Amino acid sequence: MATLTIMPSGRTREVAAGTTLLAAILAAGEKLVSKCDGEAKCGECHVAINEGRKSLSKIQRAENAKLDEIVGVSSKSRLACQAQMGEENVTVEILSFV
């Protein structure tokens, strides 16, 4: 289990490896929109990874293609529905509020 820290709230949660960031963020009681049921089609769950990027699953083709379409993407950007936790702690910043 690794610790996921969610900013800007500062909430933390122990998360099993293989769990998507979206599932972990929602389980922690945070709000994060995903209109495509986790298929990397809407881009609504765009988050920034402040720490622990290398611990997350590698970016796959569908996620990379959607990130290419989103304004404001940086090297820290991931889609929470696609990024899976690894064994190291991760700090994620929710970029949009609902």
WOHU-V196676 format. One record per run of one state. SS is the DSSP state (h for helix, s for strand, l for the rest). FROM is the first residue (numbers start at 1). TO is the last residue. If there is no record, write none. Layout:
ss:from:to
SS:FROM:TO
SS:FROM:TO
//
This chain:
ss:from:to
l:1:1
s:2:7
l:8:10
s:11:15
l:16:19
s:20:20
h:21:27
l:28:45
s:46:51
l:52:52
h:53:55
l:56:60
h:61:69
l:70:76
s:77:79
l:80:83
s:84:84
l:85:89
s:90:94
l:95:98
//
